[in-house]
């Protein structure tokens, strides 16, 4: 009898130990906006937008003011943020579209690639994805499901599996939090705002009716996105798990360009509906370029992180150059997850930056852009940043600009330093072309829908 009681007691101790270990694992929520400019926060001194929930996130955490995504358009930027690797290493340099692709562009991200969700799932976390996906071509034969990437559940748009509408993202995020509050979880909450088409709610349009129509629509869209952030924060408070949850907010690239007045509305199936490019008046906070540009306005986006008890509230970090590929190793470190030695990540573990310190990134940052080439800000195809120096150039290397971002964050062309610092320009140019030479020239055959590509060839 005594032996049985001891065995039961030992089992209870073991159970309690596991429960205690789980209770100390921080939850992670990654809120990823779409085309949301660096200046589209009221805490970033924008005088006509209001983002109280994002302002709360910044006030209770850290505002990283030198955060870079690794591509100025959607799909490759998202791939880098989830894999810890430059998307170009997978041949992903453009969006996954419904049209024909370049030969080196796959139809989806390889599910076997390093992936934040899978690492967390393997460490005992319950994993979920809510909202935009766009890390593969949607609805084609052979495409993997979102759950093939390490997510236990998903509900998305621009992706396979169960679907939802843009406006439902906040509601489903709340549902996920409520259902999983008693176990450690990792959750993506990927918003539609401020991507086209603009579909502001009536309530937000009413709030901003004092503005001219162009600003009214955009301000309303910003409010809708901010309100979804508010839903997430309120759900964490209600569940009593806010203090043990890391909340991150960022955007996949800079703001969409503003269209001409004759592009006010979008046409679909011969009908005119939804607000279009004319209403895209997002701001970069004085940075050059925007979406599709390798200048900072296209690749420097907001990055707010809250982790109560770890990050000193109200911290502004304008020192650490944090990038999207640093998310995977940093979040894994925060959760106590050991990465395999063969992970081959481009990112760095910058956990110290989540704890109030201001570490310096040691590795260079590389960018590659394939499409949308025009003056004055969309001509660069390659870019590299090393320390405060940033160089942009063409595939041929026949045009180059060099900037010191510590002195010229706006990359004003009149302060191009390539002529004054030829040795620095040459060093960075060599670095980026050496990196470019390492990249694949054809898509991984395992990531191509052979059935769909055959149909495309027949249609031509």
Secondary structure, DSSP 8 states (H G I E B T S, - for coil): -HHHHHHHHHHHHHHHHHHHHHHHS-EEEEEEESS--TT-SGGGT-SS---HHHHHHHHTSEEESSEE-S-SSHHHHHHHHHHSS-GGGGT--S---SS---TT--SB--TTS--HHHHHHHTT-EEEEEEE--SB-TT-TT---GGGGT-SEEEEESSSSSB--GGGHHHHHHHHHHHHTTS-EEEEEE--TTSSSB---HHHHHHTTTS-HHHHHHHHHHHHHHHHHHHHHHHHHHHT-GGGEEEEEEESS-------GGGSEEEETTEEEEE-GGG-----SS-S--TT-SSHHHHB--EEEE-TTTS-TTEEE-S--EETTHHHHHHHHHTT----TT---S----GGGGGT------S-EEEE--S---TTTS---EEEEETTEEEEE-SSS-SEEEEETTT-TT--GGG--TTTTHHHHHHHHHHHHHHHHHS-SS--GGGS-HHHHHHHHHH-
